[in-house]
Amino acid sequence: MRRPKDKVAGLSPAERTRLWREERQRLGLVKLELWVPPAAKADIQAAARAIITASSRGPALSRNPDPPRGSLQMDHVIDTDWSVKSLADALSETKLLREGELTARVVEGADPVLQITMHEFGDLPVFLSAGAEQIVVSALLWPVDEQKDQAGFNVFLLKAQKLVPLSNFGITTVAGRDYYELFGELSCKTTLQTVIIELRMLAENAIRAASDLRDDFASAA
């Protein structure tokens, strides 16, 4: 049973990770970790995309059976770039998402941002921005100043980058404080289905980074 949002929002990354794992177990899912040669990385990523896509509604979907209203088929590569507003509208109407999987709202400003709450990942907040050439989705992890041995951990993250599919680590400044960040980048003309896959993968990677990678670093130190 999902916790009330106000309670989940106040949980630590470790507590969110525990709740997320319990929810995966409740759904009958199992964790699978693969170690593969570098040459097989592209094939594994392609397989991961196919599995995530197929899991959205059973059989793999080649196209959105009920695309958003309007002249654009949002599950196809589009001629007009996505914007934060058009993505918000598309996510609210598409049937590619599971019921209650996420909610999205536009945060207005000089450069509008889409704040997406991933309910199946402990209400993890993910932020999406759309520029002239690319879409960027990101999730804040934890403050840099709370990480022991920052220099050593930064090197560890660079080495672990290849183990986190479709996502990259970075450091961003929020309100004058540096945070570790996980982000992914997409073309502004990508399909809505690909955007959804990226959101799911980023959320899963963020949960894993909040626990497993820090534990791995502590064990190796």
N, C-alpha and C positions, 0 to 999 in steps of 0.2 A: 504494500500500500504506500502511495507516494506521500511524503511529508508535506505539511503546509508550506507554501513558498517562504513565508516570513521566517520559519524555523530553519529551512535549508539555507537561506541566504547568509545566515550568521555562522555557518559551519566552516571549519578549517579545511584546507585542501585535503588533508589526510582523512577527515571525516567524510568529505564528499566522495573521495575515492572508495571508502568502505561502503557507503550507501550505493554507489554506482555498481560496485562488484556484486553486492547483494541483489540488486535489481537484475543484473545479467544472469545470475544464478537462478533467480525466480523464473526468468523467461526460458530457462533450460539451455542457456548458451554456455559454451566452454571456452577457456582461454587457449589460444594456440600461438606459440612462438616458434619462428623459423630462423635457422641460421643457413644462409645460402652464399654461394660464391658471388663476388661482385658482378660477374657477367650475367647472372640470373636476376639481378635487381629489377630490371625493366619488366621482365615476365611476371615476377611476383607482384609488382605494383599493378600491372594490368589485371591479374587474377583478383587482387584485393578490390579493385574497382568493380569488377563483375560481381563479386560476392556481395558487396555492400549494396549495389544496385538491385540485385535479385532479392535481398532481404527486405527491401522496402515494402513489397507487397506480393511475396511469393514468387511467381514466375518472373524471369527477367523482363524488363520493360524496354522495348526499343523506341517507344514514343509515349508521350503523355496522352492517355485516352480522353482526357477532358482538360485541354489547355485553357489558360486564362482567356477571358473574353477579349475581343479586339482583333485587329488584323494580323497580329504576330503570333506565330506558333512558337511559344516560349520554350518548348522542349527541343527545338531545332537550333542550329547555329543561326544567329540572327544578323540582319544587315544593320540594324540600329543598335548602338552600344547600350548595354544595361546602365541604368542609373540607380541610385539608392531607392528612389520612389518607385520605379518600375519593378525592382526586385522585391520590395515590400509588398506590392500588390500581387505579384506572381506567387510569392510564398504563401500569401493568405488564401489563394484560390486553388492552387495545384492539388492534385490527388496523388502526387508522388511521395508526399509525406505521410507518415503514420499519424493517426488521430492523437492530438495532444503532444506531438513530438517536440514542437518548438513554437515559440511566439516571437514576432518581430515588430519593432516599432522604430520609426524614424526619429532620430535625435537631431533637431534643427540646429543650425549654426552657420558660420561662414562656409564650411564644407560639411553638409549633412552626413551623418553616419547612421547606419542601420545597426541597432542593438538587438541581438538575437539571443533569446534565452533557451538553452538546450535542456529541456525538462528531463529527458532520459539520462542526462549526465549530471544529475544533482543541481539542476538549474544553473549550469555554468553559463556565464555571459560571454558571448562572442561578438566581436565588432567587425562590421563590414563597411569598407569605403570603396567608392568607384571613381577612378580617375579617368584621364583621357585615353589611357592605353590598357589599364589593368584594373582588376578587382583584387582587393587585399582583404583577407579575413584574418583576425588575430584574437588571441586570448592572453590575458595577463596571467602570469604564474605566481611569483612571489617577489618581494623586494630584494634587490641585489645586496643591500647591506645586512640582510638576515642570513646570507649564505656564508658558511665558514669556508675559508681558503678560496676566496673568489677567483684568484688567478688560476689555481689548479682546477677548479670546477669549470671555468670557462674553456680551458683546454679539453677537459673531459667532454663537454658539450659538443665541441667541434668534432671530436672523434666519434661521438655517439650519433651525430647528425644522420648518418646513412642508415641507422636503425629505426628512424622515425619516418615512416613513409609519407610523402607528399607535404611535409611540413618542415619549417626551418626555425632555428632559435635566434633570438636577437635580444637587444636591450633597448627599452624605450623609457622616456621620462614622462611621468604623470605627476602634476602638481609639485614639480621640483624634486621628485624622488625617482630613482632608477628602478625599473622592474625587469625581470626576465620575461620574455614574451615568446609565444609560439605563433607563427604566422604562415600563411600560404598565399600564393598569387595565381590569378587566373586571367585569361583574356576577357576583355569586356564584351566579346562576341561569343562567349562560350554558352553551352546549353544550361538551362535551369537544372536539369538532372545532374550535371557536373558540379554546379554550385552546391547542391544538396549533398553530394558525395563528399565534397571538400569540407563542408560544415561538420558532417559526421566524423570524418577522419581527424579533423583538427581537434574536435572535442575529445575524442578517444585518446589522441596523443597527449593532450593537455592533462587529462586525468592520470595517464601513465607517467608523465614527466613529474607530476606532483608527488609521486610516491616512489616508483621503481627506480628512476634515474638517480634521484637523490640517495636512495638506499644503496644503489650500486656504487655510487661515488664514495659514500661513507665506508663501504666494505673494502673498496680498493685503496683507500687512503691509509 
